[in-house]
Amino acid sequence: MEASDDTEEPPLPLALASFQVSEEFGFLLPDPLTELPAPYGPWMDMARELPQLITSHRLRPRVHQMPQLSTQHLRGREELHLAHLVLSFITMGYVWQEGEEGTVQVLPRNLAVPYWEVSQALGLPPILSHADFVLANWRRKDPNGPLEIENLDTIITLPGGESLRGFILVTLLVEKAAVPGIKAITRALGAVVQCDEETLHRALEELAGAIEAMSEALRRMHDYVDPEVFYSVIRIFLSGWKDNPAMAQGLVYEGVSPEPMAFSGGSAAQSTVLHAFDELLGICHREDSAAFLRRMREYMPPPHRAFVEEIRGAASLRQLVLSSGAARLRAAFNRCVCALADFRSYHITIVTKYIAAAAAKAKARRAEPSARAGPSAGKPPSALEAKGTGGSHIFSFLKSIRDTTREGMISA
């Protein structure tokens, strides 16, 4: 099992390719594989049937009958990412099949051991994260067609039907909209080193345009995702076993460690994009929010984490804008900060609709005598009503990072 076959000379610092960042796709895995080698047929077969196996309560028995496969036949980053995606989805289905009242304490050895090995090879935690759920979980219907939602599909899915597909693919389109901004980061930092105000101005304008395009992409969530399906069916499968009352003890990965381990569920805070933009613009979040964001970096592919750290250690763009005194540089910088704050405000709007309002409706329904059991029947989870799936106190966290972003504006 190898993570990489690269033998080329290492590129220059902050060359995107050296951080596994694509000029065309940004942090998305470029054209992910959709098939694993033949020995891994049992994983792929199960992954393809996941929604039906979960809703019919047959996934756990199927996992118990699954052979324990060696990971030694996996070659290269793409195969490892697909294996991690498949094992992540199977694990979330296994843990949450019976809802939050029917969780398990042990992940069986035949799933836990290969999952751990693949996770170690990629430097990712053994839980479903943004890197699996979105970055590595997409394919074109027409291989030559555009990267647009009508021509996209997921590789692996869970209960939630079209709303789950929409949630993943709209998030993917937000990542894709960020690509010109990611490329602008490298140009901006080069311009800071060269004290090249003209190039820096252009890079800041490109960055602002990209962040504004990300907000436009995020608006499409309303068209493709039903709030009730998201809250009652999908959300539990993104939940982790850290800071979650439904699994306060964590999870034992059998054959890996006798002690339970705790990992956060999937979260938008695991997307590298906003971390990179924050570091470039010198946005300083308050300590509790900053600590949560730092923890979420552990859920990113290590090269993406390294990219953020590289930006953090680079010469300060903010200082150059301040010291230059150029009004148009300050205006372009502030447009970026304003666009970032607006994106975060809009994210709060989305979370209000899909979590807070949906939670209130679910609470009202929970008392109804007709409420059926299990997430497959749409029984909404209650353990994370006020929290994000990553475990943060969702509104105080989102408002805090939005407000500290606004504070990053440079006054005249």
C-alpha distance (Angstrom), angle and dihedral (degrees) to the residues before:
residue distance angle dihedral
M1 . . .
E2 3.78 . .
A3 3.79 128.8 .
S4 3.79 95.3 -157.0
D5 3.78 142.8 15.1
D6 3.83 94.8 -167.3
T7 3.80 114.4 138.1
E8 3.82 98.8 161.9
E9 3.79 125.9 116.7
P10 3.82 110.8 -84.8
P11 3.82 109.2 -99.3
L12 3.80 123.9 -122.8
P13 3.82 118.1 -72.2
L14 3.82 112.1 -76.8
A15 3.79 93.0 13.6
L16 3.81 97.6 144.8
A17 3.82 95.0 -131.3
S18 3.80 91.6 59.9
F19 3.82 88.1 63.1
Q20 3.83 95.1 44.9
V21 3.80 89.1 -106.8
S22 3.79 115.6 141.7
E23 3.82 124.6 -136.2
E24 3.81 87.8 -142.5
F25 3.81 103.6 34.0
G26 3.81 105.3 24.7
F27 3.81 110.3 -154.8
L28 3.82 93.1 -9.7
L29 3.80 114.5 106.9
P30 3.83 102.6 -108.2
D31 3.83 111.1 -112.6
P32 3.83 96.2 -27.0
L33 3.79 121.3 -140.5
T34 3.80 114.6 -100.5
E35 3.83 98.4 -164.9
L36 3.80 132.5 54.5
P37 3.83 122.2 -149.0
A38 3.83 115.7 -79.4
P39 3.84 97.3 -95.6
Y40 3.82 88.2 66.1
G41 3.81 95.1 58.1
P42 3.84 92.4 116.8
W43 3.83 90.4 59.4
M44 3.81 94.6 45.5
D45 3.82 93.6 45.6
M46 3.79 91.5 52.6
A47 3.81 93.4 43.7
R48 3.81 91.3 53.6
E49 3.81 91.5 54.9
L50 3.81 97.3 42.0
P51 3.83 100.4 118.0
Q52 3.83 92.1 50.3
L53 3.81 94.0 41.9
I54 3.82 91.5 50.6
T55 3.80 97.6 44.5
S56 3.82 91.6 47.2
H57 3.84 90.7 46.8
R58 3.82 91.5 -121.8
L59 3.80 100.6 116.6
R60 3.81 97.9 88.4
P61 3.83 94.0 52.7
R62 3.81 89.5 47.1
V63 3.81 91.3 51.8
H64 3.82 90.7 49.8
Q65 3.83 89.5 55.9
M66 3.81 94.2 45.8
P67 3.83 116.7 113.2
Q68 3.81 116.4 -117.1
L69 3.80 102.6 -112.9
S70 3.78 126.3 -156.3
T71 3.79 114.8 -121.8
Q72 3.81 92.8 -146.8
H73 3.82 93.9 100.4
L74 3.82 92.7 61.8
R75 3.79 111.9 105.0
G76 3.78 128.8 -171.0
R77 3.77 134.9 -6.2
E78 3.82 97.1 -70.7
E79 3.82 94.6 55.7
L80 3.80 91.0 45.3
H81 3.82 91.7 50.2
L82 3.81 92.0 50.6
A83 3.82 91.0 47.3
H84 3.83 89.8 49.9
L85 3.81 91.1 48.3
V86 3.82 92.5 49.8
L87 3.82 94.9 45.5
S88 3.82 91.2 44.6
F89 3.80 92.6 54.7
I90 3.82 92.6 44.8
T91 3.83 89.7 49.5
M92 3.82 93.9 50.3
G93 3.80 90.1 48.2
Y94 3.80 91.5 47.9
V95 3.81 94.4 49.3
W96 3.82 97.9 42.4
Q97 3.84 101.8 31.9
E98 3.81 92.3 112.2
G99 3.80 97.2 37.7
E100 3.77 126.4 -111.3
E101 3.82 94.0 -49.3
G102 3.80 92.4 55.9
T103 3.79 102.9 48.6
V104 3.80 124.3 144.1
Q105 3.80 129.1 -127.5
V106 3.81 97.3 -152.2
L107 3.79 132.3 51.0
P108 3.82 104.9 -149.8
R109 3.80 118.9 -110.2
N110 3.82 95.6 -116.6
L111 3.83 88.5 61.4
A112 3.82 101.0 28.4
V113 3.82 99.2 52.3
P114 3.84 99.5 51.5
Y115 3.81 89.8 39.4
W116 3.80 90.4 54.0
E117 3.81 92.3 47.0
V118 3.81 93.9 50.4
S119 3.82 90.2 45.5
Q120 3.80 91.1 52.0
A121 3.82 91.5 49.4
L122 3.82 91.3 53.0
G123 3.80 96.9 37.7
L124 3.82 89.8 -122.1
P125 3.83 127.7 128.1
P126 3.84 118.7 -105.4
I127 3.81 95.3 -105.4
L128 3.79 135.8 81.6
S129 3.81 108.2 -82.6
H130 3.81 137.2 169.9
A131 3.82 88.2 -91.4
D132 3.84 89.6 64.6
F133 3.78 103.4 28.3
V134 3.81 96.3 51.8
L135 3.80 114.3 1.9
A136 3.82 97.0 52.3
N137 3.82 100.8 24.9
W138 3.79 106.2 81.7
R139 3.78 140.7 91.6
R140 3.78 136.8 175.3
K141 3.81 116.0 -113.7
D142 3.80 88.5 -149.1
P143 3.83 105.7 35.6
N144 3.82 90.1 -149.2
G145 3.79 94.8 43.1
P146 3.82 128.5 100.6
L147 3.79 128.1 -81.6
E148 3.80 92.2 -106.0
I149 3.77 128.1 129.1
E150 3.82 93.9 -108.9
N151 3.82 89.6 57.8
L152 3.82 96.4 42.3
D153 3.76 135.1 85.9
T154 3.79 137.6 169.5
I155 3.81 121.6 -105.7
I156 3.83 96.6 -143.8
T157 3.79 126.5 20.2
L158 3.81 142.9 -174.5
P159 3.83 133.5 -155.8
G160 3.80 111.1 -52.8
G161 3.80 101.8 78.8
E162 3.80 116.4 -155.6
S163 3.81 92.7 -2.0
L164 3.80 91.4 58.6
R165 3.79 90.8 46.7
G166 3.81 89.6 49.1
F167 3.80 93.2 47.8
I168 3.81 92.3 53.1
L169 3.80 96.2 42.1
V170 3.82 97.1 45.1
T171 3.82 88.1 50.9
L172 3.81 87.8 49.7
L173 3.82 90.1 52.6
V174 3.82 89.3 52.6
E175 3.82 87.8 54.5
K176 3.81 90.6 47.9
A177 3.82 92.0 49.3
A178 3.82 88.1 56.2
V179 3.83 94.0 60.5
P180 3.85 97.8 93.1
G181 3.82 87.4 49.7
I182 3.81 92.0 51.4
K183 3.81 89.8 52.0
A184 3.82 89.3 46.7
I185 3.82 89.6 58.2
T186 3.80 92.2 65.1
R187 3.81 91.7 46.1
A188 3.81 92.1 47.3
L189 3.80 93.8 50.7
G190 3.80 91.0 47.2
A191 3.80 88.9 51.2
V192 3.81 91.5 49.8
V193 3.82 90.6 54.9
Q194 3.83 90.6 47.3
C195 3.84 92.7 41.3
D196 3.82 85.0 -128.8
E197 3.81 103.5 160.5
E198 3.81 94.9 -179.4
T199 3.83 93.8 56.5
L200 3.81 90.9 41.5
H201 3.80 91.5 53.2
R202 3.81 91.5 51.5
A203 3.82 91.4 47.2
L204 3.82 92.0 51.1
E205 3.81 91.2 49.9
E206 3.83 89.6 51.3
L207 3.81 90.8 48.3
A208 3.82 92.6 50.4
G209 3.81 90.8 48.6
A210 3.81 90.9 51.3
I211 3.82 93.4 50.4
E212 3.82 90.0 49.1
A213 3.83 89.1 50.5
M214 3.83 89.0 51.5
S215 3.82 89.6 57.5
E216 3.82 89.7 50.0
A217 3.81 90.6 51.4
L218 3.82 91.5 48.3
R219 3.82 90.6 55.4
R220 3.80 88.7 67.9
M221 3.82 89.1 71.5
H222 3.84 87.2 86.5
D223 3.81 91.1 58.6
Y224 3.78 97.2 50.7
V225 3.82 110.0 27.5
D226 3.81 126.8 66.2
P227 3.85 109.3 -146.5
E228 3.80 93.7 -143.0
V229 3.81 93.1 51.0
F230 3.79 90.9 45.7
Y231 3.79 94.0 50.5
S232 3.80 100.9 36.5
V233 3.80 101.8 35.3
I234 3.81 113.9 15.3
R235 3.78 105.6 36.8
I236 3.80 99.0 66.5
F237 3.82 90.9 59.6
L238 3.81 89.4 59.1
S239 3.81 91.8 52.1
G240 3.79 120.7 108.9
W241 3.78 136.7 -155.5
K242 3.79 99.6 -108.2
D243 3.82 121.4 86.1
N244 3.81 88.0 -0.3
P245 3.85 117.0 124.7
A246 3.83 89.8 -155.5
M247 3.83 89.2 65.4
A248 3.77 103.2 22.8
Q249 3.83 93.0 155.4
G250 3.82 95.5 54.0
L251 3.81 122.1 -134.8
V252 3.83 131.7 -65.0
Y253 3.82 111.6 -133.6
E254 3.81 97.9 -150.0
G255 3.80 113.4 -134.2
V256 3.81 90.7 16.6
S257 3.81 104.2 66.8
P258 3.81 134.1 -14.8
E259 3.82 89.0 -141.0
P260 3.81 119.7 81.7
M261 3.81 116.0 -109.5
A262 3.80 126.9 -148.1
F263 3.81 124.3 -144.8
S264 3.80 130.9 171.4
G265 3.78 120.6 -115.4
G266 3.78 125.4 -116.0
S267 3.79 115.6 -60.6
A268 3.80 138.4 173.9
A269 3.82 84.1 -125.3
Q270 3.83 86.6 72.8
S271 3.81 90.6 66.7
T272 3.80 109.3 107.0
V273 3.81 93.4 -148.2
L274 3.80 100.6 80.2
H275 3.81 92.7 39.2
A276 3.81 88.7 56.2
F277 3.82 92.8 47.6
D278 3.83 91.8 47.2
E279 3.80 91.9 52.1
L280 3.80 92.9 46.9
L281 3.82 93.3 50.1
G282 3.82 94.1 41.8
I283 3.82 94.5 -119.6
C284 3.82 109.7 173.8
H285 3.80 115.6 -157.0
R286 3.80 124.4 -159.3
E287 3.78 114.8 -89.9
D288 3.82 100.4 -102.2
S289 3.82 92.6 46.7
A290 3.80 91.6 42.4
A291 3.82 90.3 51.4
F292 3.82 91.4 52.9
L293 3.83 91.2 47.9
R294 3.82 90.8 49.6
R295 3.80 89.3 52.2
M296 3.80 90.7 50.5
R297 3.83 89.0 58.0
E298 3.81 87.2 70.1
Y299 3.82 86.6 68.1
M300 3.82 93.7 58.0
P301 3.81 123.7 91.3
P302 3.84 104.0 -90.7
P303 3.85 94.8 -115.9
H304 3.84 89.8 55.2
R305 3.81 90.3 48.8
A306 3.81 88.1 50.2
F307 3.82 89.6 51.9
V308 3.82 90.5 56.6
E309 3.81 91.3 47.2
E310 3.81 90.4 49.6
I311 3.82 90.2 54.9
R312 3.80 89.9 46.4
G313 3.81 90.4 55.2
A314 3.82 95.7 44.7
A315 3.81 126.4 102.0
S316 3.81 111.2 -73.1
L317 3.80 114.4 -94.8
R318 3.80 89.7 -170.0
Q319 3.80 91.6 56.0
L320 3.79 91.6 51.4
V321 3.82 91.5 50.7
L322 3.82 90.2 48.8
S323 3.80 95.2 46.3
S324 3.82 95.0 43.7
G325 3.82 92.2 60.3
A326 3.83 88.1 -155.4
A327 3.81 109.0 151.9
R328 3.81 94.7 -151.7
L329 3.82 91.8 51.3
R330 3.79 89.8 50.5
A331 3.82 90.4 47.9
A332 3.83 92.1 50.3
F333 3.81 91.1 46.6
N334 3.81 91.2 49.6
R335 3.80 91.0 48.1
C336 3.83 87.7 58.4
V337 3.80 93.1 48.4
C338 3.81 91.9 45.4
A339 3.84 91.6 49.2
L340 3.81 89.9 50.0
A341 3.82 92.1 49.8
D342 3.82 89.9 47.4
F343 3.82 90.4 50.8
R344 3.80 89.6 52.0
S345 3.81 91.2 47.5
Y346 3.78 90.0 52.2
H347 3.79 90.3 48.8
I348 3.83 87.2 56.6
T349 3.83 88.5 52.7
I350 3.81 90.1 52.8
V351 3.82 92.8 46.9
T352 3.81 90.3 48.7
K353 3.81 90.6 55.4
Y354 3.81 99.0 39.5
I355 3.81 99.8 37.6
A356 3.83 115.1 14.6
A357 3.82 98.8 38.9
A358 3.82 91.5 36.8
A359 3.83 90.4 49.2
A360 3.81 91.0 52.8
K361 3.82 90.8 52.2
A362 3.80 91.2 45.9
K363 3.82 91.5 50.7
A364 3.78 90.0 53.5
R365 3.80 90.5 49.9
R366 3.79 96.2 45.1
A367 3.79 91.7 75.9
E368 3.79 91.8 55.2
P369 3.81 112.6 110.5
S370 3.80 91.3 -136.1
A371 3.85 93.3 63.8
R372 3.81 107.9 128.1
A373 3.79 127.1 -149.2
G374 3.79 130.1 -102.5
P375 3.79 132.2 30.8
S376 3.80 90.3 -93.8
A377 3.80 87.7 68.8
G378 3.78 90.5 46.9
K379 3.81 99.3 -104.6
P380 3.80 101.0 162.3
P381 3.80 118.9 -128.4
S382 3.80 117.0 -118.5
A383 3.83 103.9 -172.9
L384 3.81 93.3 84.7
E385 3.81 100.0 35.6
A386 3.82 93.3 128.2
K387 3.79 96.7 27.3
G388 3.76 138.0 74.1
T389 3.80 118.9 -117.2
G390 3.81 86.6 -105.2
G391 3.83 88.3 61.2
S392 3.82 100.4 -106.9
H393 3.81 122.9 134.1
I394 3.73 88.6 -104.9
F395 3.81 108.4 -148.7
S396 3.79 98.7 37.0
F397 3.83 88.3 48.3
L398 3.82 96.1 47.2
K399 3.80 93.8 44.6
S400 3.80 91.5 47.0
I401 3.81 93.9 53.5
R402 3.82 91.3 43.6
D403 3.82 91.2 51.7
T404 3.81 95.1 46.0
T405 3.81 88.6 49.0
R406 3.82 89.7 56.3
E407 3.80 89.1 49.8
G408 3.81 87.6 61.4
M409 3.83 91.9 74.7
I410 3.82 115.1 115.7
S411 3.81 110.9 -129.6
A412 3.77 120.5 -140.8
